[in-house]
Amino acid sequence: MGIDYGKLRLHATLTGHGGWIDSVVFSPDGTILATAGEDGTVKLWQVETGRLITTLTGHRDYVFSVAFSPDGTTLATASRDETVKLWDVKTGQLITTLTEHQGWVRSVAFSPDGAVLASAGGGGTAKLWQAKTGRLITTLREHGWAVFWVVFSPDGTTLATATADGVLELWQAKTGQLITTLDGHEDLVTDVAFSPDGSLLATSSHDKTVKLWQVKTGHLITTLTGDEDFSFGALAFSPDGTTLATANHDKTVKLWDVKTGHLITTLTGHRHIIGSVAFSPDGTTLATTSDDATVKLWQVETGRLITTLTEHKHTVGSVAFSPDGTTLATASDDGTAKIWRVGD
């Protein structure tokens, strides 16, 4: 029997940030939560107690993205101050600052084996770094437009990048050699995700489409379009790769059959734009956040609304499940993050 998310209760409210919080990320073992956002600081929290462990200071502007290394020992942070910083999670000490970007850094990601760090941003480039030393491996060619996303495939062999003008490219993760350019979107790419087995890439865009691509060949498999004339935002594959959840700017979330491309169901109930979507680790539940200040949890199989979390006061932009699925973290423009637990 799966986890009963109807029993999800507020466990802790995390305060202390001086502005919006955009990122909530669990450590690989689920014991630490990292939060970051407008005030340029990153905070590490003990999940069990909600206690603040340490505040990482050094960025001079908005922190857009944070990522734990696969072994949980290092945290990477990307900022509008044009730098990436690497931190020792155990001590909270700054390891090194990466300063090769010419413009804000929007996205950062570790390869699955933890050997390579990828970063991208407003300078029109993506970069590959040796994660252990911070040495620059290579710069992926300039796009001319901001690079919003860098995402590694699950096996770590391929890196996907996406730009503000809709350009998608696949690169060899170790060498930085261009594999192929995916030509199809006509506007800003709003999210990118590999399927769990790495065979597919899903991309959403302001051009009002979601596209599914075959990674091996770069061929477009199908284009998903909504019932209304609205852009798509966040997206996520279910853990078994059979279902794709997409957030539509018409205030709905759609669930799609990945194999056929058919729409399974449309989840309605949010009163404003959806900010993020996340599947529970067992794939039975979908969490959605919105500008309406709520978080909703849905039963994936039936599309039934399980519960609505209403403790935030403003836009909820980010949500994450702990690795074991018993804990949910949310981040809001109200300056707080919240930890929710089943059974508290």
PAFI-867541 format. One record per residue: residue in one letter; x negated, y negated, z of N, C-alpha, C in turn. Coordinates in pm, whole numbers. Layout:
! PAFI-867541
REC type     nx     ny     nz    cax    cay    caz     cx     cy     cz
REC    a      X      Y      Z      X      Y      Z      X      Y      Z
...
//
This chain:
! PAFI-867541
REC type     nx     ny     nz    cax    cay    caz     cx     cy     cz
REC    m    -85    120      0      0      0      0    -88   -124      0
REC    g    -51   -226    -83   -132   -346    -95   -114   -441     21
REC    i   -187   -550     16   -180   -653    119    -48   -730    106
REC    d     17   -756    219    143   -829    219    113   -978    233
REC    y    111  -1048    118     78  -1191    121    194  -1276    172
REC    g    308  -1214    194    416  -1285    262    383  -1315    406
REC    k    282  -1244    459    237  -1266    597    115  -1358    606
REC    l     85  -1426    497    -27  -1520    497      5  -1639    586
REC    r    -86  -1670    679    -65  -1779    773   -189  -1870    777
REC    l   -166  -1997    811   -277  -2091    823   -367  -2049    938
REC    h   -495  -2031    907   -594  -1987   1006   -679  -2105   1057
REC    a   -717  -2194    965   -800  -2308   1006   -789  -2419    903
REC    t   -792  -2544    950   -800  -2661    863   -939  -2719    877
REC    l  -1009  -2732    764  -1148  -2777    764  -1152  -2925    728
REC    t  -1200  -3007    821  -1203  -3151    801  -1345  -3204    813
REC    g  -1368  -3322    756  -1499  -3385    766  -1549  -3440    635
REC    h  -1494  -3395    524  -1531  -3454    396  -1472  -3593    384
REC    g  -1546  -3681    319  -1501  -3819    304  -1435  -3845    171
REC    g  -1354  -3754    123  -1287  -3772     -4  -1230  -3641    -54
REC    w  -1194  -3640   -182  -1136  -3521   -242  -1229  -3401   -230
REC    i  -1172  -3283   -215  -1249  -3158   -221  -1203  -3082   -345
REC    d  -1296  -3055   -433  -1263  -2987   -559  -1303  -2840   -560
REC    s  -1400  -2802   -477  -1455  -2667   -484  -1442  -2594   -351
REC    v  -1390  -2471   -356  -1396  -2379   -243  -1447  -2246   -298
REC    v  -1559  -2198   -242  -1622  -2077   -294  -1665  -1990   -176
REC    f  -1623  -1863   -178  -1666  -1767    -77  -1804  -1711   -111
REC    s  -1883  -1685     -7  -2007  -1611    -26  -1973  -1468    -68
REC    p  -2066  -1397   -131  -2036  -1261   -179  -1985  -1166    -71
REC    d  -2029  -1185     54  -1982  -1096    161  -1857  -1150    231
REC    g  -1810  -1268    190  -1687  -1324    243  -1696  -1389    379
REC    t  -1815  -1403    433  -1828  -1458    569  -1845  -1609    572
REC    i  -1885  -1669    460  -1912  -1813    453  -1829  -1873    341
REC    l  -1778  -1993    366  -1706  -2070    265  -1783  -2199    238
REC    a  -1805  -2229    111  -1868  -2356     73  -1761  -2449     17
REC    t  -1763  -2575     59  -1671  -2676      8  -1752  -2796    -42
REC    a  -1700  -2862   -146  -1773  -2977   -203  -1676  -3065   -280
REC    g  -1719  -3190   -304  -1633  -3280   -380  -1684  -3421   -388
REC    e  -1591  -3515   -365  -1613  -3656   -395  -1723  -3722   -315
REC    d  -1742  -3683   -190  -1836  -3755   -103  -1982  -3716   -124
REC    g  -2010  -3621   -215  -2147  -3583   -246  -2209  -3485   -149
REC    t  -2136  -3444    -47  -2189  -3344     47  -2131  -3207     16
REC    v  -2203  -3106     63  -2155  -2968     57  -2152  -2917    200
REC    k  -2043  -2853    239  -2031  -2802    374  -2017  -2650    371
REC    l  -2086  -2584    464  -2076  -2440    480  -2001  -2410    609
REC    w  -1901  -2323    600  -1813  -2292    712  -1814  -2143    742
REC    q  -1801  -2110    868  -1785  -1972    909  -1637  -1935    890
REC    v  -1611  -1837    803  -1474  -1803    769  -1398  -1749    890
REC    e  -1460  -1668    970  -1392  -1603   1082  -1336  -1704   1181
REC    t  -1412  -1810   1207  -1371  -1907   1310  -1329  -2043   1254
REC    g  -1366  -2072   1128  -1342  -2204   1073  -1443  -2307   1121
REC    r  -1548  -2261   1190  -1650  -2352   1244  -1743  -2401   1133
REC    l  -1778  -2531   1139  -1875  -2587   1047  -2014  -2535   1081
REC    i  -2080  -2473    985  -2216  -2423   1006  -2317  -2534    982
REC    t  -2306  -2600    865  -2400  -2707    832  -2345  -2791    719
REC    t  -2395  -2914    709  -2361  -3004    599  -2487  -3027    516
REC    l  -2478  -2999    387  -2591  -3016    296  -2582  -3155    234
REC    t  -2680  -3239    264  -2682  -3376    214  -2802  -3395    123
REC    g  -2789  -3481     27  -2898  -3507    -67  -2848  -3552   -202
REC    h  -2732  -3503   -243  -2671  -3556   -365  -2623  -3698   -340
REC    r  -2632  -3781   -444  -2595  -3921   -431  -2457  -3952   -491
REC    d  -2390  -3848   -539  -2261  -3870   -605  -2181  -3740   -601
REC    y  -2066  -3744   -660  -1970  -3634   -667  -2038  -3499   -696
REC    v  -2005  -3397   -620  -2052  -3261   -648  -1940  -3188   -722
REC    f  -1966  -3154   -849  -1864  -3095   -935  -1852  -2944   -917
REC    s  -1963  -2877   -889  -1963  -2730   -896  -2061  -2672   -795
REC    v  -2023  -2560   -733  -2113  -2487   -643  -2105  -2339   -676
REC    a  -2216  -2269   -656  -2219  -2125   -684  -2317  -2056   -590
REC    f  -2273  -1946   -529  -2362  -1862   -451  -2437  -1766   -543
REC    s  -2562  -1739   -509  -2634  -1633   -579  -2568  -1500   -545
REC    p  -2582  -1398   -630  -2517  -1269   -605  -2552  -1206   -471
REC    d  -2674  -1232   -419  -2712  -1176   -289  -2675  -1267   -173
REC    g  -2616  -1383   -203  -2567  -1473   -100  -2671  -1555    -28
REC    t  -2796  -1550    -71  -2902  -1621      0  -2922  -1765    -46
REC    t  -2876  -1796   -168  -2900  -1927   -228  -2770  -1988   -276
REC    l  -2758  -2119   -259  -2643  -2192   -311  -2693  -2293   -413
REC    a  -2630  -2297   -529  -2661  -2397   -631  -2549  -2500   -635
REC    t  -2584  -2627   -647  -2485  -2735   -651  -2515  -2827   -768
REC    a  -2409  -2870   -838  -2424  -2956   -955  -2349  -3086   -931
REC    s  -2410  -3198   -970  -2356  -3328   -929  -2354  -3431  -1042
REC    r  -2272  -3532  -1022  -2270  -3646  -1112  -2399  -3727  -1103
REC    d  -2481  -3702  -1002  -2608  -3775   -990  -2716  -3721  -1083
REC    e  -2679  -3632  -1177  -2765  -3578  -1283  -2862  -3472  -1233
REC    t  -2837  -3416  -1116  -2926  -3313  -1063  -2851  -3185  -1028
REC    v  -2929  -3076  -1023  -2886  -2949   -964  -2976  -2925   -844
REC    k  -2918  -2882   -733  -2998  -2852   -615  -2978  -2707   -574
REC    l  -3086  -2646   -529  -3083  -2510   -476  -3110  -2515   -326
REC    w  -3025  -2446   -249  -3029  -2452   -102  -3044  -2312    -44
REC    d  -3116  -2303     67  -3125  -2179    143  -3000  -2170    232
REC    v  -2916  -2070    206  -2788  -2060    278  -2810  -2038    427
REC    k  -2908  -1957    463  -2931  -1922    603  -2976  -2042    685
REC    t  -3065  -2124    630  -3121  -2235    706  -3058  -2370    672
REC    g  -2991  -2378    555  -2937  -2505    510  -3040  -2599    452
REC    q  -3163  -2550    434  -3271  -2634    382  -3266  -2640    229
REC    l  -3303  -2758    176  -3314  -2775     32  -3437  -2700    -18
REC    i  -3416  -2615   -119  -3527  -2540   -177  -3595  -2623   -286
REC    t  -3515  -2673   -380  -3571  -2754   -489  -3459  -2831   -557
REC    t  -3499  -2938   -626  -3405  -3019   -704  -3445  -3012   -851
REC    l  -3349  -2979   -936  -3372  -2966  -1080  -3326  -3095  -1147
REC    t  -3418  -3161  -1217  -3392  -3299  -1261  -3403  -3318  -1412
REC    e  -3395  -3211  -1490  -3416  -3224  -1634  -3293  -3272  -1711
REC    h  -3177  -3273  -1648  -3057  -3316  -1719  -3057  -3467  -1739
REC    q  -3007  -3510  -1853  -2991  -3652  -1883  -2842  -3684  -1884
REC    g  -2784  -3689  -1767  -2641  -3710  -1753  -2587  -3623  -1642
REC    w  -2461  -3645  -1603  -2402  -3570  -1493  -2401  -3421  -1524
REC    v  -2406  -3340  -1419  -2406  -3195  -1435  -2271  -3142  -1389
REC    r  -2197  -3082  -1481  -2057  -3045  -1457  -2040  -2902  -1407
REC    s  -2129  -2810  -1449  -2106  -2669  -1423  -2237  -2598  -1394
REC    v  -2233  -2501  -1303  -2351  -2423  -1267  -2309  -2280  -1239
REC    a  -2393  -2183  -1278  -2358  -2042  -1260  -2484  -1957  -1253
REC    f  -2484  -1857  -1165  -2592  -1758  -1158  -2559  -1640  -1249
REC    s  -2662  -1581  -1309  -2644  -1456  -1381  -2611  -1347  -1279
REC    p  -2542  -1239  -1321  -2502  -1134  -1227  -2617  -1071  -1149
REC    d  -2738  -1069  -1208  -2852  -1013  -1135  -2925  -1117  -1051
REC    g  -2881  -1243  -1059  -2938  -1350   -978  -3069  -1406  -1028
REC    a  -3117  -1360  -1142  -3247  -1402  -1191  -3244  -1537  -1263
REC    v  -3131  -1569  -1324  -3121  -1689  -1407  -3008  -1778  -1356
REC    l  -3033  -1909  -1361  -2930  -2008  -1328  -2901  -2086  -1454
REC    a  -2773  -2106  -1485  -2733  -2187  -1599  -2665  -2313  -1549
REC    s  -2687  -2425  -1618  -2623  -2551  -1582  -2591  -2628  -1709
REC    a  -2490  -2715  -1700  -2448  -2792  -1818  -2378  -2918  -1774
REC    g  -2377  -3017  -1865  -2310  -3141  -1828  -2306  -3247  -1934
REC    g  -2299  -3373  -1887  -2270  -3486  -1971  -2378  -3524  -2070
REC    g  -2499  -3474  -2053  -2605  -3504  -2148  -2594  -3428  -2278
REC    g  -2495  -3341  -2289  -2477  -3266  -2413  -2561  -3141  -2422
REC    t  -2620  -3097  -2312  -2703  -2977  -2314  -2661  -2880  -2204
REC    a  -2697  -2755  -2228  -2694  -2653  -2122  -2838  -2608  -2102
REC    k  -2872  -2568  -1980  -3008  -2530  -1949  -3011  -2398  -1874
REC    l  -3116  -2321  -1897  -3140  -2197  -1826  -3263  -2215  -1738
REC    w  -3251  -2175  -1611  -3358  -2191  -1514  -3392  -2057  -1451
REC    q  -3517  -2042  -1411  -3555  -1927  -1330  -3504  -1955  -1189
REC    a  -3409  -1874  -1144  -3339  -1905  -1019  -3431  -1906   -898
REC    k  -3529  -1819   -896  -3616  -1808   -779  -3709  -1927   -764
REC    t  -3759  -1979   -876  -3859  -2085   -871  -3806  -2222   -912
REC    g  -3692  -2224   -982  -3642  -2349  -1035  -3712  -2392  -1163
REC    r  -3795  -2306  -1221  -3865  -2340  -1346  -3767  -2338  -1463
REC    l  -3777  -2439  -1549  -3691  -2446  -1667  -3734  -2341  -1768
REC    i  -3642  -2255  -1807  -3670  -2152  -1907  -3652  -2210  -2047
REC    t  -3536  -2269  -2072  -3509  -2327  -2203  -3389  -2420  -2196
REC    t  -3383  -2510  -2292  -3268  -2598  -2308  -3192  -2555  -2431
REC    l  -3064  -2528  -2415  -2981  -2491  -2529  -2948  -2618  -2606
REC    r  -2947  -2609  -2736  -2945  -2727  -2822  -2836  -2827  -2786
REC    e  -2864  -2951  -2814  -2770  -3056  -2780  -2644  -3045  -2866
REC    h  -2531  -3055  -2800  -2404  -3049  -2871  -2360  -3185  -2922
REC    g  -2409  -3290  -2857  -2362  -3423  -2889  -2246  -3466  -2803
REC    w  -2175  -3369  -2745  -2066  -3396  -2652  -2098  -3328  -2520
REC    a  -2031  -3372  -2415  -2053  -3312  -2283  -2022  -3162  -2286
REC    v  -2107  -3084  -2219  -2082  -2941  -2203  -2012  -2921  -2069
REC    f  -1889  -2876  -2073  -1809  -2866  -1951  -1825  -2731  -1880
REC    w  -1858  -2625  -1954  -1857  -2492  -1895  -1979  -2411  -1935
REC    v  -2036  -2339  -1838  -2134  -2233  -1864  -2087  -2111  -1785
REC    v  -2069  -1999  -1854  -2016  -1878  -1791  -2094  -1756  -1842
REC    f  -2145  -1674  -1749  -2214  -1551  -1786  -2113  -1438  -1806
REC    s  -2142  -1350  -1900  -2065  -1227  -1914  -2092  -1138  -1794
REC    p  -2001  -1045  -1762  -2020   -959  -1643  -2150   -880  -1643
REC    d  -2201   -842  -1761  -2326   -766  -1765  -2448   -856  -1773
REC    g  -2427   -988  -1780  -2536  -1084  -1777  -2612  -1101  -1907
REC    t  -2569  -1039  -2015  -2643  -1048  -2141  -2605  -1171  -2223
REC    t  -2486  -1224  -2199  -2433  -1332  -2283  -2392  -1451  -2198
REC    l  -2417  -1571  -2250  -2373  -1694  -2186  -2279  -1766  -2281
REC    a  -2164  -1807  -2230  -2069  -1886  -2308  -2076  -2031  -2264
REC    t  -2077  -2124  -2361  -2071  -2267  -2331  -1953  -2328  -2405
REC    a  -1896  -2432  -2347  -1782  -2501  -2409  -1796  -2650  -2388
REC    t  -1757  -2727  -2490  -1781  -2871  -2488  -1652  -2951  -2491
REC    a  -1669  -3081  -2471  -1556  -3172  -2468  -1487  -3183  -2604
REC    d  -1556  -3153  -2713  -1495  -3163  -2845  -1447  -3028  -2898
REC    g  -1444  -2926  -2810  -1387  -2798  -2849  -1484  -2697  -2905
REC    v  -1614  -2725  -2903  -1713  -2631  -2956  -1741  -2522  -2852
REC    l  -1732  -2396  -2896  -1763  -2280  -2812  -1881  -2206  -2874
REC    e  -1978  -2170  -2789  -2093  -2097  -2841  -2131  -1984  -2745
REC    l  -2181  -1877  -2803  -2231  -1763  -2728  -2381  -1755  -2748
REC    w  -2455  -1734  -2636  -2601  -1736  -2636  -2655  -1609  -2571
REC    q  -2772  -1566  -2614  -2842  -1461  -2542  -2891  -1519  -2410
REC    a  -2847  -1460  -2300  -2872  -1520  -2169  -3019  -1523  -2131
REC    k  -3096  -1426  -2174  -3237  -1421  -2135  -3325  -1516  -2217
REC    t  -3293  -1530  -2345  -3380  -1607  -2435  -3325  -1744  -2470
REC    g  -3194  -1763  -2455  -3132  -1889  -2497  -3110  -1897  -2646
REC    q  -3125  -1785  -2717  -3103  -1784  -2862  -2953  -1785  -2892
REC    l  -2912  -1868  -2988  -2772  -1877  -3026  -2728  -1750  -3097
REC    i  -2619  -1690  -3048  -2563  -1571  -3111  -2461  -1611  -3216
REC    t  -2363  -1693  -3177  -2259  -1734  -3270  -2184  -1855  -3217
REC    t  -2122  -1928  -3306  -2033  -2038  -3272  -1890  -1995  -3299
REC    l  -1802  -2014  -3202  -1662  -1977  -3215  -1583  -2099  -3260
REC    d  -1537  -2094  -3382  -1472  -2209  -3443  -1322  -2191  -3437
REC    g  -1252  -2278  -3363  -1108  -2259  -3355  -1037  -2368  -3279
REC    h  -1093  -2414  -3168  -1027  -2520  -3090  -1053  -2656  -3152
REC    e   -956  -2745  -3138   -964  -2877  -3199   -971  -2989  -3096
REC    d   -985  -2952  -2967   -987  -3053  -2861  -1061  -2996  -2742
REC    l  -1067  -3072  -2634  -1136  -3034  -2511  -1101  -2892  -2467
REC    v  -1202  -2811  -2439  -1181  -2678  -2381  -1169  -2694  -2230
REC    t  -1057  -2649  -2175  -1027  -2674  -2034  -1069  -2561  -1941
REC    d  -1090  -2439  -1995  -1137  -2328  -1912  -1188  -2216  -2001
REC    v  -1276  -2135  -1945  -1339  -2023  -2016  -1353  -1907  -1920
REC    a  -1320  -1785  -1965  -1333  -1667  -1878  -1360  -1543  -1961
REC    f  -1456  -1463  -1917  -1479  -1331  -1974  -1383  -1231  -1910
REC    s  -1339  -1134  -1988  -1263  -1022  -1931  -1355   -942  -1840
REC    p  -1301   -868  -1745  -1385   -794  -1650  -1485   -698  -1716
REC    d  -1449   -640  -1830  -1543   -551  -1897  -1635   -623  -1995
REC    g  -1618   -754  -2009  -1705   -836  -2093  -1678   -829  -2241
REC    s  -1576   -756  -2283  -1550   -740  -2426  -1476   -858  -2487
REC    l  -1403   -935  -2404  -1322  -1046  -2453  -1361  -1176  -2384
REC    l  -1339  -1286  -2455  -1353  -1419  -2398  -1221  -1491  -2418
REC    a  -1169  -1549  -2311  -1046  -1630  -2318  -1083  -1776  -2302
REC    t  -1023  -1863  -2384  -1050  -2006  -2377   -918  -2081  -2387
REC    s   -904  -2186  -2307   -785  -2271  -2312   -826  -2412  -2350
REC    s   -731  -2488  -2402   -768  -2618  -2458   -654  -2718  -2453
REC    h   -692  -2845  -2464   -593  -2951  -2480   -528  -2949  -2617
REC    d   -577  -2862  -2708   -511  -2850  -2838   -384  -2765  -2831
REC    k   -343  -2731  -2707   -216  -2662  -2680   -220  -2513  -2716
REC    t   -341  -2456  -2715   -355  -2313  -2741   -447  -2247  -2640
REC    v   -430  -2116  -2626   -527  -2028  -2560   -571  -1928  -2665
REC    k   -702  -1902  -2671   -754  -1810  -2772   -827  -1695  -2705
REC    l   -811  -1576  -2763   -884  -1457  -2720   -981  -1418  -2830
REC    w  -1110  -1403  -2790  -1217  -1375  -2885  -1283  -1240  -2852
REC    q  -1323  -1170  -2956  -1403  -1049  -2936  -1549  -1091  -2921
REC    v  -1608  -1063  -2805  -1742  -1112  -2775  -1847  -1052  -2868
REC    k  -1837   -924  -2897  -1938   -855  -2978  -1950   -914  -3118
REC    t  -1837   -949  -3178  -1838   -998  -3316  -1815  -1148  -3328
REC    g  -1758  -1209  -3224  -1721  -1350  -3232  -1592  -1374  -3306
REC    h  -1519  -1267  -3340  -1395  -1281  -3415  -1281  -1326  -3323
REC    l  -1195  -1412  -3377  -1074  -1452  -3307   -973  -1339  -3315
REC    i   -927  -1291  -3200   -829  -1182  -3195   -688  -1236  -3205
REC    t   -656  -1334  -3122   -521  -1388  -3121   -520  -1528  -3063
REC    t   -420  -1604  -3099   -398  -1738  -3044   -264  -1739  -2971
REC    l   -266  -1779  -2844   -146  -1784  -2761    -96  -1927  -2756
REC    t     32  -1944  -2778     91  -2078  -2771    213  -2075  -2681
REC    g    238  -2185  -2611    350  -2193  -2520    481  -2221  -2592
REC    d    588  -2214  -2516    720  -2243  -2571    738  -2392  -2597
REC    e    666  -2473  -2524    678  -2618  -2537    546  -2676  -2588
REC    d    549  -2802  -2620    434  -2867  -2679    346  -2928  -2570
REC    f    280  -2839  -2491    197  -2884  -2380     59  -2819  -2386
REC    s    -40  -2887  -2329   -175  -2833  -2322   -183  -2723  -2217
REC    f   -286  -2638  -2232   -316  -2535  -2134   -435  -2579  -2048
REC    g   -434  -2536  -1920   -544  -2568  -1829   -617  -2443  -1784
REC    a   -613  -2417  -1653   -688  -2306  -1595   -635  -2171  -1645
REC    l   -726  -2070  -1646   -686  -1935  -1683   -767  -1834  -1603
REC    a   -716  -1710  -1597   -785  -1603  -1524   -736  -1468  -1574
REC    f   -831  -1374  -1587   -798  -1235  -1615   -766  -1162  -1484
REC    s   -672  -1069  -1490   -650   -979  -1378   -773   -889  -1362
REC    p   -798   -834  -1243   -916   -751  -1221   -927   -631  -1315
REC    d   -815   -576  -1359   -821   -463  -1452   -824   -506  -1598
REC    g   -819   -637  -1622   -832   -690  -1758   -710   -678  -1845
REC    t   -597   -631  -1794   -479   -610  -1876   -390   -733  -1888
REC    t   -404   -827  -1794   -316   -945  -1789   -399  -1072  -1785
REC    l   -352  -1174  -1856   -414  -1306  -1853   -313  -1405  -1799
REC    a   -354  -1481  -1698   -271  -1588  -1643   -320  -1722  -1698
REC    t   -228  -1804  -1745   -264  -1935  -1798   -175  -2042  -1735
REC    a   -237  -2153  -1699   -164  -2267  -1644   -130  -2362  -1757
REC    n     -1  -2395  -1769     46  -2482  -1875     82  -2617  -1814
REC    h     53  -2724  -1888     81  -2858  -1835    230  -2890  -1828
REC    d    316  -2793  -1863    460  -2812  -1844    505  -2766  -1705
REC    k    406  -2747  -1613    430  -2710  -1472    459  -2561  -1454
REC    t    431  -2481  -1556    454  -2336  -1546    322  -2260  -1557
REC    v    327  -2135  -1514    217  -2041  -1536    272  -1926  -1618
REC    k    195  -1883  -1718    239  -1774  -1804    149  -1653  -1786
REC    l    209  -1536  -1784    136  -1410  -1778    147  -1342  -1914
REC    w     32  -1303  -1971     26  -1247  -2106    -30  -1104  -2101
REC    d     21  -1020  -2190    -36   -888  -2211   -159   -902  -2300
REC    v   -277   -873  -2245   -403   -896  -2317   -411   -811  -2443
REC    k   -365   -689  -2437   -376   -596  -2550   -290   -640  -2668
REC    t   -168   -686  -2641    -77   -721  -2749    -68   -871  -2777
REC    g   -107   -952  -2678    -91  -1097  -2691     50  -1144  -2665
REC    h    136  -1055  -2620    275  -1091  -2594    291  -1157  -2456
REC    l    382  -1251  -2448    415  -1315  -2321    493  -1218  -2234
REC    i    446  -1194  -2112    514  -1104  -2019    623  -1179  -1943
REC    t    582  -1291  -1882    678  -1370  -1804    625  -1510  -1782
REC    t    713  -1601  -1749    677  -1739  -1716    716  -1767  -1571
REC    l    620  -1813  -1494    642  -1842  -1352    679  -1989  -1336
REC    t    796  -2015  -1282    843  -2153  -1266    871  -2182  -1118
REC    g    852  -2306  -1080    878  -2344   -942    794  -2462   -896
REC    h    671  -2477   -954    592  -2596   -922    658  -2719   -983
REC    r    643  -2832   -914    706  -2955   -959    612  -3046  -1038
REC    h    481  -3011  -1038    384  -3090  -1113    281  -2998  -1177
REC    i    183  -3055  -1244     82  -2981  -1319     10  -2880  -1229
REC    i    -21  -2764  -1285    -93  -2658  -1214   -242  -2687  -1218
REC    g   -310  -2677  -1102   -452  -2705  -1096   -540  -2584  -1117
REC    s   -505  -2471  -1056   -589  -2352  -1067   -505  -2228  -1047
REC    v   -558  -2115  -1095   -493  -1985  -1081   -599  -1883  -1041
REC    a   -561  -1787   -955   -656  -1685   -911   -581  -1557   -877
REC    f   -630  -1444   -928   -574  -1314   -893   -637  -1264   -763
REC    s   -557  -1194   -683   -612  -1125   -566   -703  -1012   -616
REC    p   -800   -968   -534   -892   -863   -578   -824   -734   -622
REC    d   -708   -702   -566   -637   -580   -607   -545   -603   -726
REC    g   -536   -727   -774   -460   -758   -893   -309   -764   -876
REC    t   -259   -746   -755   -114   -743   -734    -53   -881   -720
REC    t   -136   -982   -688    -85  -1113   -652   -160  -1222   -727
REC    l    -88  -1327   -764   -148  -1444   -828   -123  -1566   -740
REC    a   -229  -1643   -714   -218  -1769   -642   -228  -1884   -740
REC    t   -142  -1985   -724   -144  -2103   -810   -141  -2229   -724
REC    t   -212  -2332   -768   -214  -2459   -697   -163  -2568   -789
REC    s   -120  -2680   -729    -54  -2782   -810    -72  -2922   -754
REC    d    -46  -3020   -841    -40  -3159   -798     78  -3185   -705
REC    d    169  -3087   -691    282  -3105   -600    247  -3075   -455
REC    a    115  -3054   -426     62  -3034   -291     94  -2896   -234
REC    t    137  -2802   -318    167  -2668   -269     77  -2563   -333
REC    v     72  -2448   -266     11  -2327   -319    121  -2221   -322
REC    k    134  -2153   -435    235  -2048   -446    167  -1914   -474
REC    l    222  -1809   -413    174  -1674   -438    286  -1593   -502
REC    w    250  -1522   -610    348  -1452   -693    312  -1304   -703
REC    q    415  -1219   -707    395  -1078   -734    377  -1060   -885
REC    v    260  -1010   -925    226  -1004  -1067    320   -911  -1143
REC    e    352   -797  -1087    432   -697  -1158    572   -748  -1192
REC    t    632   -824  -1102    771   -868  -1123    784  -1016  -1153
REC    g    680  -1096  -1125    690  -1241  -1138    764  -1306  -1023
REC    r    793  -1230   -919    868  -1282   -804    780  -1373   -718
REC    l    836  -1484   -672    764  -1572   -580    761  -1507   -442
REC    i    641  -1490   -387    625  -1428   -255    636  -1532   -145
REC    t    561  -1641   -159    562  -1744    -55    507  -1874   -112
REC    t    539  -1985    -48    486  -2116    -82    417  -2175     40
REC    l    292  -2216     24    213  -2276    133    222  -2428    118
REC    t    264  -2496    226    300  -2637    215    224  -2728    312
REC    e    111  -2682    365     42  -2761    468    -43  -2876    412
REC    h    -78  -2872    284   -156  -2983    226    -66  -3103    200
REC    k   -129  -3222    200    -54  -3347    185    -63  -3406     44
REC    h   -163  -3362    -34   -182  -3415   -169   -219  -3299   -262
REC    t   -255  -3333   -385   -291  -3235   -489   -381  -3126   -435
REC    v   -347  -3001   -465   -434  -2888   -434   -499  -2844   -565
REC    g   -632  -2859   -572   -701  -2838   -699   -775  -2708   -712
REC    s   -800  -2640   -601   -884  -2520   -608   -835  -2416   -510
REC    v   -845  -2288   -549   -804  -2178   -463   -897  -2060   -488
REC    a   -924  -1981   -383  -1010  -1863   -397   -969  -1758   -296
REC    f   -969  -1632   -339   -950  -1519   -249  -1086  -1472   -199
REC    s  -1090  -1427    -73  -1211  -1361    -22  -1228  -1228    -94
REC    p  -1350  -1173    -94  -1374  -1047   -165  -1284   -933   -120
REC    d  -1246   -929      9  -1160   -821     56  -1011   -854     42
REC    g   -980   -975     -3   -842  -1012    -31   -759  -1052     89
REC    t   -813  -1048    208   -734  -1078    327   -729  -1227    361
REC    t   -813  -1306    293   -824  -1449    324   -813  -1530    196
REC    l   -748  -1645    207   -733  -1738     95   -789  -1872    138
REC    a   -861  -1939     49   -911  -2074     77   -854  -2170    -27
REC    t   -816  -2289     18   -761  -2391    -71   -828  -2524    -44
REC    a   -838  -2608   -149   -901  -2739   -135   -810  -2845   -195
REC    s   -810  -2963   -132   -710  -3064   -169   -768  -3204   -177
REC    d   -696  -3289   -249   -729  -3431   -253   -699  -3500   -121
REC    d   -636  -3431    -26   -613  -3490    105   -737  -3487    193
REC    g   -851  -3438    137   -978  -3436    210   -998  -3317    299
REC    t   -907  -3220    292   -921  -3100    374   -929  -2975    287
REC    a   -991  -2873    343   -980  -2737    291   -909  -2656    398
REC    k   -841  -2551    356   -769  -2468    453   -801  -2321    429
REC    i   -811  -2249    539   -830  -2105    536   -700  -2039    582
REC    w   -649  -1949    497   -524  -1876    526   -558  -1729    538
REC    r   -498  -1663    637   -529  -1521    659   -401  -1440    673
REC    v   -407  -1317    628   -295  -1225    641   -294  -1170    784
REC    g   -181  -1185    851   -166  -1124    983   -198  -1214   1099
REC    d   -252  -1337   1073   -280  -1429   1185   -150  -1478   1248
//
